[in-house]
Amino acid sequence: MAMDTGDSDDIVAGINVTPLVDVCLVLVIIFMVTAPLMSDPVLKVTLPKARTAQGEETDKLTITLSKEGDLALDHKIFKSVDEMRDDLRVRLAGSESKFVILRADEEAMHGKLTDLMSVAKEAGAQHLTIATEQKR
């Protein structure tokens, strides 16, 4: 004869959610740490200082010009303005806002920046802005 204490017949009705919460918190921490790394620009440039208002987030394209004359459209590097022109035209055609941000190193040639502005306008940009850093 088997002795039954009655404990084995109890049904576990609750689910332990502690491991699920732990995993979710670890994933949130991982995303918080890695998210800023994803938004780093391809070319590192030193932006000029200016007193400006913060821009609003919108559907935008970013053209970066380094002091050496290297070009990038968002995260794609180009050797010349001519190589970038067609890609810029296609990207602007698919953009609702047609907004272009020019990020030029403060030591970049002024002529190259004005060339980029005219190329962006010819490609269909309706709004241009030059990125700067806030003066402190």
Summary of the structure (lengths in Angstrom):
residues: 136
radius of gyration: 26.4
end to end distance: 85.3
largest distance: 98.1
contacts: 309
relative contact order: 0.17
helix: 35%
strand: 19%
